[in-house]
Amino acid sequence: MTKEFTQTITFRLRKALENKELATGNGFLFRFVMQIFHFITFFLKNTKEPFTLQGYFL
């Protein structure tokens, strides 16, 4: 996955989380997507970790 792809996903998630009507479901959605990102980095044995200076969200 590219940096631009992950930034697009997180931007859309933030926009969805800002919508008050969908606040209950999007917390679960955000956690689910973040778990997928962590699983992908573990599965590919990538040296980069999400949420760090070397990770996706720099």
CHARMM-style PDB file with segment names, atoms N, HN, CA, C and O in Angstrom:
ATOM      1  N   MET     1       0.831  -1.186   0.000  1.00  0.00      PROA
ATOM      2  CA  MET     1       0.000   0.000   0.000  1.00  0.00      PROA
ATOM      3  C   MET     1       0.874   1.247   0.000  1.00  0.00      PROA
ATOM      4  O   MET     1       1.957   1.274   0.584  1.00  0.00      PROA
ATOM      5  N   THR     2       0.390   2.237  -0.645  1.00  0.00      PROA
ATOM      6  HN  THR     2      -0.491   2.215  -1.119  1.00  0.00      PROA
ATOM      7  CA  THR     2       1.155   3.470  -0.728  1.00  0.00      PROA
ATOM      8  C   THR     2       0.732   4.444   0.352  1.00  0.00      PROA
ATOM      9  O   THR     2      -0.328   4.311   0.964  1.00  0.00      PROA
ATOM     10  N   LYS     3       1.579   5.413   0.566  1.00  0.00      PROA
ATOM     11  HN  LYS     3       2.440   5.521   0.069  1.00  0.00      PROA
ATOM     12  CA  LYS     3       1.281   6.443   1.562  1.00  0.00      PROA
ATOM     13  C   LYS     3       0.035   7.229   1.173  1.00  0.00      PROA
ATOM     14  O   LYS     3      -0.776   7.569   2.035  1.00  0.00      PROA
ATOM     15  N   GLU     4      -0.127   7.520  -0.118  1.00  0.00      PROA
ATOM     16  HN  GLU     4       0.531   7.243  -0.818  1.00  0.00      PROA
ATOM     17  CA  GLU     4      -1.286   8.280  -0.567  1.00  0.00      PROA
ATOM     18  C   GLU     4      -2.578   7.499  -0.334  1.00  0.00      PROA
ATOM     19  O   GLU     4      -3.599   8.076   0.040  1.00  0.00      PROA
ATOM     20  N   PHE     5      -2.529   6.184  -0.555  1.00  0.00      PROA
ATOM     21  HN  PHE     5      -1.700   5.715  -0.859  1.00  0.00      PROA
ATOM     22  CA  PHE     5      -3.716   5.356  -0.349  1.00  0.00      PROA
ATOM     23  C   PHE     5      -4.148   5.377   1.108  1.00  0.00      PROA
ATOM     24  O   PHE     5      -5.330   5.554   1.402  1.00  0.00      PROA
ATOM     25  N   THR     6      -3.202   5.197   2.021  1.00  0.00      PROA
ATOM     26  HN  THR     6      -2.242   5.052   1.782  1.00  0.00      PROA
ATOM     27  CA  THR     6      -3.557   5.179   3.440  1.00  0.00      PROA
ATOM     28  C   THR     6      -4.025   6.551   3.902  1.00  0.00      PROA
ATOM     29  O   THR     6      -4.913   6.646   4.749  1.00  0.00      PROA
ATOM     30  N   GLN     7      -3.439   7.621   3.356  1.00  0.00      PROA
ATOM     31  HN  GLN     7      -2.717   7.544   2.668  1.00  0.00      PROA
ATOM     32  CA  GLN     7      -3.892   8.962   3.723  1.00  0.00      PROA
ATOM     33  C   GLN     7      -5.316   9.204   3.235  1.00  0.00      PROA
ATOM     34  O   GLN     7      -6.105   9.850   3.925  1.00  0.00      PROA
ATOM     35  N   THR     8      -5.651   8.693   2.052  1.00  0.00      PROA
ATOM     36  HN  THR     8      -5.010   8.169   1.492  1.00  0.00      PROA
ATOM     37  CA  THR     8      -7.008   8.839   1.536  1.00  0.00      PROA
ATOM     38  C   THR     8      -7.997   8.095   2.416  1.00  0.00      PROA
ATOM     39  O   THR     8      -9.073   8.609   2.719  1.00  0.00      PROA
ATOM     40  N   ILE     9      -7.634   6.883   2.827  1.00  0.00      PROA
ATOM     41  HN  ILE     9      -6.759   6.466   2.580  1.00  0.00      PROA
ATOM     42  CA  ILE     9      -8.518   6.089   3.685  1.00  0.00      PROA
ATOM     43  C   ILE     9      -8.739   6.793   5.015  1.00  0.00      PROA
ATOM     44  O   ILE     9      -9.874   6.898   5.480  1.00  0.00      PROA
ATOM     45  N   THR    10      -7.661   7.278   5.633  1.00  0.00      PROA
ATOM     46  HN  THR    10      -6.739   7.194   5.255  1.00  0.00      PROA
ATOM     47  CA  THR    10      -7.814   7.927   6.938  1.00  0.00      PROA
ATOM     48  C   THR    10      -8.591   9.234   6.808  1.00  0.00      PROA
ATOM     49  O   THR    10      -9.351   9.584   7.711  1.00  0.00      PROA
ATOM     50  N   PHE    11      -8.418   9.962   5.706  1.00  0.00      PROA
ATOM     51  HN  PHE    11      -7.801   9.677   4.972  1.00  0.00      PROA
ATOM     52  CA  PHE    11      -9.181  11.194   5.498  1.00  0.00      PROA
ATOM     53  C   PHE    11     -10.677  10.886   5.405  1.00  0.00      PROA
ATOM     54  O   PHE    11     -11.499  11.582   6.000  1.00  0.00      PROA
ATOM     55  N   ARG    12     -11.018   9.843   4.658  1.00  0.00      PROA
ATOM     56  HN  ARG    12     -10.350   9.277   4.175  1.00  0.00      PROA
ATOM     57  CA  ARG    12     -12.430   9.482   4.528  1.00  0.00      PROA
ATOM     58  C   ARG    12     -12.997   8.992   5.850  1.00  0.00      PROA
ATOM     59  O   ARG    12     -14.150   9.276   6.174  1.00  0.00      PROA
ATOM     60  N   LEU    13     -12.195   8.259   6.616  1.00  0.00      PROA
ATOM     61  HN  LEU    13     -11.258   8.029   6.352  1.00  0.00      PROA
ATOM     62  CA  LEU    13     -12.667   7.812   7.928  1.00  0.00      PROA
ATOM     63  C   LEU    13     -12.896   8.994   8.856  1.00  0.00      PROA
ATOM     64  O   LEU    13     -13.876   9.021   9.600  1.00  0.00      PROA
ATOM     65  N   ARG    14     -11.994   9.975   8.816  1.00  0.00      PROA
ATOM     66  HN  ARG    14     -11.198   9.953   8.211  1.00  0.00      PROA
ATOM     67  CA  ARG    14     -12.178  11.162   9.658  1.00  0.00      PROA
ATOM     68  C   ARG    14     -13.451  11.908   9.280  1.00  0.00      PROA
ATOM     69  O   ARG    14     -14.202  12.346  10.152  1.00  0.00      PROA
ATOM     70  N   LYS    15     -13.693  12.052   7.977  1.00  0.00      PROA
ATOM     71  HN  LYS    15     -13.083  11.697   7.269  1.00  0.00      PROA
ATOM     72  CA  LYS    15     -14.911  12.726   7.529  1.00  0.00      PROA
ATOM     73  C   LYS    15     -16.149  11.965   7.993  1.00  0.00      PROA
ATOM     74  O   LYS    15     -17.135  12.570   8.413  1.00  0.00      PROA
ATOM     75  N   ALA    16     -16.094  10.634   7.917  1.00  0.00      PROA
ATOM     76  HN  ALA    16     -15.292  10.143   7.576  1.00  0.00      PROA
ATOM     77  CA  ALA    16     -17.227   9.830   8.365  1.00  0.00      PROA
ATOM     78  C   ALA    16     -17.408   9.937   9.868  1.00  0.00      PROA
ATOM     79  O   ALA    16     -18.539   9.994  10.352  1.00  0.00      PROA
ATOM     80  N   LEU    17     -16.311   9.965  10.614  1.00  0.00      PROA
ATOM     81  HN  LEU    17     -15.392   9.919  10.222  1.00  0.00      PROA
ATOM     82  CA  LEU    17     -16.403  10.058  12.067  1.00  0.00      PROA
ATOM     83  C   LEU    17     -16.944  11.413  12.511  1.00  0.00      PROA
ATOM     84  O   LEU    17     -17.516  11.527  13.596  1.00  0.00      PROA
ATOM     85  N   GLU    18     -16.768  12.444  11.679  1.00  0.00      PROA
ATOM     86  HN  GLU    18     -16.303  12.352  10.798  1.00  0.00      PROA
ATOM     87  CA  GLU    18     -17.289  13.763  12.029  1.00  0.00      PROA
ATOM     88  C   GLU    18     -18.808  13.837  11.885  1.00  0.00      PROA
ATOM     89  O   GLU    18     -19.448  14.729  12.442  1.00  0.00      PROA
ATOM     90  N   ASN    19     -19.374  12.901  11.142  1.00  0.00      PROA
ATOM     91  HN  ASN    19     -18.854  12.176  10.690  1.00  0.00      PROA
ATOM     92  CA  ASN    19     -20.825  12.884  10.962  1.00  0.00      PROA
ATOM     93  C   ASN    19     -21.473  12.331  12.229  1.00  0.00      PROA
ATOM     94  O   ASN    19     -21.246  11.177  12.593  1.00  0.00      PROA
ATOM     95  N   LYS    20     -22.274  13.151  12.896  1.00  0.00      PROA
ATOM     96  HN  LYS    20     -22.459  14.088  12.600  1.00  0.00      PROA
ATOM     97  CA  LYS    20     -22.859  12.766  14.186  1.00  0.00      PROA
ATOM     98  C   LYS    20     -23.845  11.608  14.049  1.00  0.00      PROA
ATOM     99  O   LYS    20     -23.992  10.816  14.979  1.00  0.00      PROA
ATOM    100  N   GLU    21     -24.513  11.498  12.920  1.00  0.00      PROA
ATOM    101  HN  GLU    21     -24.394  12.142  12.164  1.00  0.00      PROA
ATOM    102  CA  GLU    21     -25.520  10.455  12.754  1.00  0.00      PROA
ATOM    103  C   GLU    21     -24.903   9.065  12.711  1.00  0.00      PROA
ATOM    104  O   GLU    21     -25.547   8.090  13.099  1.00  0.00      PROA
ATOM    105  N   LEU    22     -23.672   8.965  12.247  1.00  0.00      PROA
ATOM    106  HN  LEU    22     -23.150   9.758  11.932  1.00  0.00      PROA
ATOM    107  CA  LEU    22     -23.033   7.661  12.091  1.00  0.00      PROA
ATOM    108  C   LEU    22     -21.959   7.416  13.144  1.00  0.00      PROA
ATOM    109  O   LEU    22     -21.082   6.573  12.953  1.00  0.00      PROA
ATOM    110  N   ALA    23     -22.021   8.140  14.241  1.00  0.00      PROA
ATOM    111  HN  ALA    23     -22.734   8.825  14.396  1.00  0.00      PROA
ATOM    112  CA  ALA    23     -20.947   8.082  15.229  1.00  0.00      PROA
ATOM    113  C   ALA    23     -20.817   6.714  15.873  1.00  0.00      PROA
ATOM    114  O   ALA    23     -19.708   6.307  16.220  1.00  0.00      PROA
ATOM    115  N   THR    24     -21.913   5.993  16.043  1.00  0.00      PROA
ATOM    116  HN  THR    24     -22.814   6.323  15.761  1.00  0.00      PROA
ATOM    117  CA  THR    24     -21.835   4.717  16.749  1.00  0.00      PROA
ATOM    118  C   THR    24     -21.161   3.644  15.907  1.00  0.00      PROA
ATOM    119  O   THR    24     -20.363   2.865  16.428  1.00  0.00      PROA
ATOM    120  N   GLY    25     -21.463   3.589  14.627  1.00  0.00      PROA
ATOM    121  HN  GLY    25     -22.111   4.222  14.203  1.00  0.00      PROA
ATOM    122  CA  GLY    25     -20.894   2.546  13.787  1.00  0.00      PROA
ATOM    123  C   GLY    25     -19.480   2.820  13.341  1.00  0.00      PROA
ATOM    124  O   GLY    25     -18.716   1.884  13.108  1.00  0.00      PROA
ATOM    125  N   ASN    26     -19.110   4.087  13.215  1.00  0.00      PROA
ATOM    126  HN  ASN    26     -19.731   4.848  13.404  1.00  0.00      PROA
ATOM    127  CA  ASN    26     -17.806   4.406  12.655  1.00  0.00      PROA
ATOM    128  C   ASN    26     -16.662   4.181  13.627  1.00  0.00      PROA
ATOM    129  O   ASN    26     -15.528   3.980  13.193  1.00  0.00      PROA
ATOM    130  N   GLY    27     -16.923   4.209  14.931  1.00  0.00      PROA
ATOM    131  HN  GLY    27     -17.844   4.372  15.284  1.00  0.00      PROA
ATOM    132  CA  GLY    27     -15.873   3.863  15.880  1.00  0.00      PROA
ATOM    133  C   GLY    27     -15.422   2.431  15.672  1.00  0.00      PROA
ATOM    134  O   GLY    27     -14.226   2.138  15.697  1.00  0.00      PROA
ATOM    135  N   PHE    28     -16.379   1.541  15.468  1.00  0.00      PROA
ATOM    136  HN  PHE    28     -17.350   1.780  15.448  1.00  0.00      PROA
ATOM    137  CA  PHE    28     -16.052   0.148  15.174  1.00  0.00      PROA
ATOM    138  C   PHE    28     -15.343   0.034  13.836  1.00  0.00      PROA
ATOM    139  O   PHE    28     -14.373  -0.714  13.707  1.00  0.00      PROA
ATOM    140  N   LEU    29     -15.819   0.772  12.837  1.00  0.00      PROA
ATOM    141  HN  LEU    29     -16.606   1.380  12.941  1.00  0.00      PROA
ATOM    142  CA  LEU    29     -15.212   0.727  11.506  1.00  0.00      PROA
ATOM    143  C   LEU    29     -13.765   1.182  11.555  1.00  0.00      PROA
ATOM    144  O   LEU    29     -12.896   0.565  10.940  1.00  0.00      PROA
ATOM    145  N   PHE    30     -13.502   2.263  12.287  1.00  0.00      PROA
ATOM    146  HN  PHE    30     -14.208   2.764  12.787  1.00  0.00      PROA
ATOM    147  CA  PHE    30     -12.141   2.781  12.382  1.00  0.00      PROA
ATOM    148  C   PHE    30     -11.219   1.759  13.039  1.00  0.00      PROA
ATOM    149  O   PHE    30     -10.113   1.522  12.553  1.00  0.00      PROA
ATOM    150  N   ARG    31     -11.663   1.151  14.141  1.00  0.00      PROA
ATOM    151  HN  ARG    31     -12.562   1.343  14.536  1.00  0.00      PROA
ATOM    152  CA  ARG    31     -10.841   0.143  14.820  1.00  0.00      PROA
ATOM    153  C   ARG    31     -10.603  -1.057  13.923  1.00  0.00      PROA
ATOM    154  O   ARG    31      -9.504  -1.610  13.904  1.00  0.00      PROA
ATOM    155  N   PHE    32     -11.627  -1.465  13.177  1.00  0.00      PROA
ATOM    156  HN  PHE    32     -12.520  -1.015  13.192  1.00  0.00      PROA
ATOM    157  CA  PHE    32     -11.512  -2.608  12.281  1.00  0.00      PROA
ATOM    158  C   PHE    32     -10.481  -2.351  11.184  1.00  0.00      PROA
ATOM    159  O   PHE    32      -9.652  -3.212  10.891  1.00  0.00      PROA
ATOM    160  N   VAL    33     -10.535  -1.164  10.582  1.00  0.00      PROA
ATOM    161  HN  VAL    33     -11.208  -0.465  10.820  1.00  0.00      PROA
ATOM    162  CA  VAL    33      -9.585  -0.821   9.518  1.00  0.00      PROA
ATOM    163  C   VAL    33      -8.167  -0.733  10.070  1.00  0.00      PROA
ATOM    164  O   VAL    33      -7.222  -1.180   9.420  1.00  0.00      PROA
ATOM    165  N   MET    34      -8.008  -0.161  11.263  1.00  0.00      PROA
ATOM    166  HN  MET    34      -8.775   0.202  11.791  1.00  0.00      PROA
ATOM    167  CA  MET    34      -6.675  -0.070  11.854  1.00  0.00      PROA
ATOM    168  C   MET    34      -6.119  -1.455  12.162  1.00  0.00      PROA
ATOM    169  O   MET    34      -4.920  -1.683  12.004  1.00  0.00      PROA
ATOM    170  N   GLN    35      -6.970  -2.389  12.601  1.00  0.00      PROA
ATOM    171  HN  GLN    35      -7.944  -2.204  12.729  1.00  0.00      PROA
ATOM    172  CA  GLN    35      -6.507  -3.753  12.838  1.00  0.00      PROA
ATOM    173  C   GLN    35      -6.069  -4.407  11.540  1.00  0.00      PROA
ATOM    174  O   GLN    35      -5.108  -5.176  11.531  1.00  0.00      PROA
ATOM    175  N   ILE    36      -6.757  -4.116  10.448  1.00  0.00      PROA
ATOM    176  HN  ILE    36      -7.537  -3.491  10.455  1.00  0.00      PROA
ATOM    177  CA  ILE    36      -6.351  -4.652   9.144  1.00  0.00      PROA
ATOM    178  C   ILE    36      -4.979  -4.113   8.764  1.00  0.00      PROA
ATOM    179  O   ILE    36      -4.135  -4.869   8.283  1.00  0.00      PROA
ATOM    180  N   PHE    37      -4.738  -2.809   8.970  1.00  0.00      PROA
ATOM    181  HN  PHE    37      -5.424  -2.195   9.360  1.00  0.00      PROA
ATOM    182  CA  PHE    37      -3.430  -2.242   8.661  1.00  0.00      PROA
ATOM    183  C   PHE    37      -2.335  -2.913   9.482  1.00  0.00      PROA
ATOM    184  O   PHE    37      -1.270  -3.234   8.956  1.00  0.00      PROA
ATOM    185  N   HSD    38      -2.598  -3.127  10.776  1.00  0.00      PROA
ATOM    186  HN  HSD    38      -3.464  -2.866  11.203  1.00  0.00      PROA
ATOM    187  CA  HSD    38      -1.600  -3.774  11.618  1.00  0.00      PROA
ATOM    188  C   HSD    38      -1.352  -5.207  11.168  1.00  0.00      PROA
ATOM    189  O   HSD    38      -0.210  -5.666  11.173  1.00  0.00      PROA
ATOM    190  N   PHE    39      -2.408  -5.920  10.777  1.00  0.00      PROA
ATOM    191  HN  PHE    39      -3.336  -5.547  10.772  1.00  0.00      PROA
ATOM    192  CA  PHE    39      -2.254  -7.293  10.315  1.00  0.00      PROA
ATOM    193  C   PHE    39      -1.445  -7.348   9.024  1.00  0.00      PROA
ATOM    194  O   PHE    39      -0.603  -8.229   8.852  1.00  0.00      PROA
ATOM    195  N   ILE    40      -1.701  -6.405   8.117  1.00  0.00      PROA
ATOM    196  HN  ILE    40      -2.385  -5.689   8.257  1.00  0.00      PROA
ATOM    197  CA  ILE    40      -0.959  -6.381   6.851  1.00  0.00      PROA
ATOM    198  C   ILE    40       0.524  -6.138   7.107  1.00  0.00      PROA
ATOM    199  O   ILE    40       1.370  -6.789   6.494  1.00  0.00      PROA
ATOM    200  N   THR    41       0.844  -5.217   7.996  1.00  0.00      PROA
ATOM    201  HN  THR    41       0.157  -4.689   8.494  1.00  0.00      PROA
ATOM    202  CA  THR    41       2.261  -4.952   8.274  1.00  0.00      PROA
ATOM    203  C   THR    41       2.913  -6.157   8.930  1.00  0.00      PROA
ATOM    204  O   THR    41       4.079  -6.447   8.660  1.00  0.00      PROA
ATOM    205  N   PHE    42       2.183  -6.868   9.792  1.00  0.00      PROA
ATOM    206  HN  PHE    42       1.236  -6.633  10.012  1.00  0.00      PROA
ATOM    207  CA  PHE    42       2.738  -8.071  10.417  1.00  0.00      PROA
ATOM    208  C   PHE    42       2.905  -9.186   9.393  1.00  0.00      PROA
ATOM    209  O   PHE    42       3.928  -9.869   9.375  1.00  0.00      PROA
ATOM    210  N   PHE    43       1.903  -9.368   8.542  1.00  0.00      PROA
ATOM    211  HN  PHE    43       1.071  -8.813   8.556  1.00  0.00      PROA
ATOM    212  CA  PHE    43       1.918 -10.456   7.568  1.00  0.00      PROA
ATOM    213  C   PHE    43       3.026 -10.269   6.544  1.00  0.00      PROA
ATOM    214  O   PHE    43       3.691 -11.232   6.164  1.00  0.00      PROA
ATOM    215  N   LEU    44       3.226  -9.050   6.103  1.00  0.00      PROA
ATOM    216  HN  LEU    44       2.686  -8.267   6.412  1.00  0.00      PROA
ATOM    217  CA  LEU    44       4.266  -8.784   5.115  1.00  0.00      PROA
ATOM    218  C   LEU    44       5.647  -8.647   5.749  1.00  0.00      PROA
ATOM    219  O   LEU    44       6.650  -8.519   5.047  1.00  0.00      PROA
ATOM    220  N   LYS    45       5.693  -8.674   7.088  1.00  0.00      PROA
ATOM    221  HN  LYS    45       4.878  -8.777   7.659  1.00  0.00      PROA
ATOM    222  CA  LYS    45       6.942  -8.517   7.836  1.00  0.00      PROA
ATOM    223  C   LYS    45       7.672  -7.250   7.407  1.00  0.00      PROA
ATOM    224  O   LYS    45       8.881  -7.239   7.178  1.00  0.00      PROA
ATOM    225  N   ASN    46       6.899  -6.207   7.312  1.00  0.00      PROA
ATOM    226  HN  ASN    46       5.917  -6.216   7.498  1.00  0.00      PROA
ATOM    227  CA  ASN    46       7.437  -4.906   6.940  1.00  0.00      PROA
ATOM    228  C   ASN    46       8.153  -4.306   8.143  1.00  0.00      PROA
ATOM    229  O   ASN    46       7.709  -4.474   9.278  1.00  0.00      PROA
ATOM    230  N   THR    47       9.258  -3.608   7.900  1.00  0.00      PROA
ATOM    231  HN  THR    47       9.618  -3.471   6.977  1.00  0.00      PROA
ATOM    232  CA  THR    47       9.990  -2.996   9.001  1.00  0.00      PROA
ATOM    233  C   THR    47       9.310  -1.732   9.494  1.00  0.00      PROA
ATOM    234  O   THR    47       9.617  -1.251  10.585  1.00  0.00      PROA
ATOM    235  N   LYS    48       8.396  -1.189   8.712  1.00  0.00      PROA
ATOM    236  HN  LYS    48       8.147  -1.579   7.826  1.00  0.00      PROA
ATOM    237  CA  LYS    48       7.702   0.032   9.118  1.00  0.00      PROA
ATOM    238  C   LYS    48       6.492  -0.315   9.975  1.00  0.00      PROA
ATOM    239  O   LYS    48       5.802  -1.303   9.724  1.00  0.00      PROA
ATOM    240  N   GLU    49       6.244   0.501  10.980  1.00  0.00      PROA
ATOM    241  HN  GLU    49       6.804   1.304  11.184  1.00  0.00      PROA
ATOM    242  CA  GLU    49       5.083   0.326  11.844  1.00  0.00      PROA
ATOM    243  C   GLU    49       4.149   1.520  11.669  1.00  0.00      PROA
ATOM    244  O   GLU    49       4.608   2.658  11.573  1.00  0.00      PROA
ATOM    245  N   PRO    50       2.844   1.268  11.628  1.00  0.00      PROA
ATOM    246  CA  PRO    50       1.900   2.389  11.573  1.00  0.00      PROA
ATOM    247  C   PRO    50       2.002   3.267  12.814  1.00  0.00      PROA
ATOM    248  O   PRO    50       2.346   2.791  13.895  1.00  0.00      PROA
ATOM    249  N   PHE    51       1.708   4.518  12.653  1.00  0.00      PROA
ATOM    250  HN  PHE    51       1.428   4.904  11.774  1.00  0.00      PROA
ATOM    251  CA  PHE    51       1.653   5.504  13.731  1.00  0.00      PROA
ATOM    252  C   PHE    51       3.019   5.819  14.331  1.00  0.00      PROA
ATOM    253  O   PHE    51       3.089   6.322  15.453  1.00  0.00      PROA
ATOM    254  N   THR    52       4.103   5.537  13.616  1.00  0.00      PROA
ATOM    255  HN  THR    52       4.046   5.129  12.706  1.00  0.00      PROA
ATOM    256  CA  THR    52       5.428   5.937  14.088  1.00  0.00      PROA
ATOM    257  C   THR    52       6.049   6.869  13.057  1.00  0.00      PROA
ATOM    258  O   THR    52       5.457   7.131  12.010  1.00  0.00      PROA
ATOM    259  N   LEU    53       7.232   7.363  13.354  1.00  0.00      PROA
ATOM    260  HN  LEU    53       7.713   7.150  14.205  1.00  0.00      PROA
ATOM    261  CA  LEU    53       7.905   8.271  12.424  1.00  0.00      PROA
ATOM    262  C   LEU    53       8.250   7.579  11.117  1.00  0.00      PROA
ATOM    263  O   LEU    53       8.341   8.235  10.079  1.00  0.00      PROA
ATOM    264  N   GLN    54       8.446   6.249  11.149  1.00  0.00      PROA
ATOM    265  HN  GLN    54       8.373   5.716  11.993  1.00  0.00      PROA
ATOM    266  CA  GLN    54       8.756   5.517   9.927  1.00  0.00      PROA
ATOM    267  C   GLN    54       7.504   4.985   9.244  1.00  0.00      PROA
ATOM    268  O   GLN    54       7.590   4.419   8.155  1.00  0.00      PROA
ATOM    269  N   GLY    55       6.347   5.159   9.865  1.00  0.00      PROA
ATOM    270  HN  GLY    55       6.277   5.619  10.750  1.00  0.00      PROA
ATOM    271  CA  GLY    55       5.153   4.476   9.400  1.00  0.00      PROA
ATOM    272  C   GLY    55       4.388   5.210   8.328  1.00  0.00      PROA
ATOM    273  O   GLY    55       4.897   6.129   7.687  1.00  0.00      PROA
ATOM    274  N   TYR    56       3.150   4.782   8.148  1.00  0.00      PROA
ATOM    275  HN  TYR    56       2.736   4.035   8.669  1.00  0.00      PROA
ATOM    276  CA  TYR    56       2.324   5.267   7.052  1.00  0.00      PROA
ATOM    277  C   TYR    56       1.906   6.713   7.211  1.00  0.00      PROA
ATOM    278  O   TYR    56       1.789   7.436   6.222  1.00  0.00      PROA
ATOM    279  N   PHE    57       1.676   7.149   8.450  1.00  0.00      PROA
ATOM    280  HN  PHE    57       1.771   6.562   9.254  1.00  0.00      PROA
ATOM    281  CA  PHE    57       1.012   8.427   8.666  1.00  0.00      PROA
ATOM    282  C   PHE    57       2.001   9.533   8.984  1.00  0.00      PROA
ATOM    283  O   PHE    57       1.763  10.346   9.878  1.00  0.00      PROA
ATOM    284  N   LEU    58       3.106   9.565   8.257  1.00  0.00      PROA
ATOM    285  HN  LEU    58       3.299   8.905   7.532  1.00  0.00      PROA
ATOM    286  CA  LEU    58       4.119  10.597   8.474  1.00  0.00      PROA
ATOM    287  C   LEU    58       3.692  11.877   7.779  1.00  0.00      PROA
ATOM    288  OT1 LEU    58       4.407  12.878   7.835  1.00  0.00      PROA
TER     289      LEU     58
END
